[in-house]
Amino acid sequence: MSAAPTVEVLIPHHNRIDSLRATLDSLRRQTAPASVCVVDNASSDGTRDVLAAEYPEVRVVALERNFGFGAALNRGARESEADLLVFLNNDAVADERFVERVRDRFAATGAEMVAACLRAPSGEVESLGVELDRSLNPYDAAHGAAYEKLSGMRVEPLGPSGGAGGYAREAFAAVGGFDERIFAYLEDVELALRMRLAGMSCAVAPDAFVWHHHSATLGARSAAKNELLAYARGYLHWRYGRSLTPGQRARALITDAVVYAGKAAIDRDLGSVRGRLRLRRDVRDVPRPPRDPRVAGLPLLELGWRESLARRLARRR
């Protein structure tokens, strides 16, 4: 019988030490062994002193400034020797069998990615991985579903949510890890795209779940989050947009225009507009990637713009 894969849980972190405590306490209660690493993005709330005093078993990667979500995980992953990297938000509390079930799904399927389940405090599913439609509009798989009904649902995400997902360390390294041009949000979607284009697969582990306080860091409708999301969304289209048909690109523009207009009216800020303008400045002198015919063969959702818009607006509710 082959040995069970070794596991390391990596947590990107910036301030909010009380939330991190709850995450780390839940990892101490796991039924399967796992190392734990906190990658600290230059916290100013005493995080490093707390980790040294209260969690001496945790590996700490101390960064000199806030590099963002994906960049922090890249740095933690480079120093890991585990077979399986499990990425976890610092506002998530893991069920006691979370690590065991992600590990066992990884071992049983041979998939390079394993999508775990994020659950809202009210109990329903927040995400069972990430999805994209053929206009590259992103969604959370099974969002809003009753957790008890997941066993009867067919869910085939493109990849895991970065908030709770497993990655074969060698596969993650082979594609270069997260794209560090994305500071936060949708970096898991972009990574899933590259791993799928490299021929890799994603398994789902709905019984591996964590309780998640969504957008606890920046706030669900904050200007900062809107700006980062719009930047990342624009980057997806800049990087992969040449692989879409004219109709697919048009649907993407329509849904973005409606969503951004709604954010400006409802949230009363122009963060989304600022994000797209900042992206245009950042890539102005960068050669745009060419068309990739492999994109057409990816497991992307077939949605019209109305259904796409409805799903994106449902996520805000």
Salt bridges, closest charged atoms under 4 A:
GLU8 OE2 - ARG59 NE 3.02
ASP18 OD1 - ARG21 NH1 2.89
ASP40 OD2 - ARG48 NE 2.62
GLU54 OE2 - ARG21 NH2 2.92
GLU57 OE2 - ARG28 NE 2.84
GLU79 OE1 - ARG59 NH1 3.37
ASP91 OD1 - HIS212 NE2 3.02
ASP95 OD2 - ARG101 NH1 3.84
GLU100 OE2 - ARG97 NH2 3.12
ASP104 OD1 - ARG103 NH2 2.93
GLU126 OE2 - HIS212 ND1 2.35
GLU126 OE2 - HIS214 ND1 3.56
GLU131 OE1 - ARG311 NH2 2.94
ASP140 OD2 - ARG315 NE 2.48
GLU156 OE2 - ARG154 NH2 2.56
ASP179 OD2 - ARG239 NH1 2.65
GLU180 OE2 - ARG75 NH1 3.12
GLU180 OE2 - ARG78 NH2 3.43
GLU190 OE1 - ARG194 NH2 2.82
GLU190 OE2 - ARG239 NH1 3.15
ASP207 OD2 - ARG101 NE 3.62
GLU227 OE1 - ARG274 NE 3.55
GLU227 OE2 - ARG278 NE 3.21
ASP256 OD1 - ARG233 NE 2.77
ASP256 OD2 - ARG276 NH1 3.03
ASP256 OD1 - ARG312 NH1 2.72
ASP267 OD1 - ARG316 NH2 3.07
ASP292 OD2 - ARG294 NH2 2.80
GLU302 OE2 - ARG134 NE 2.80
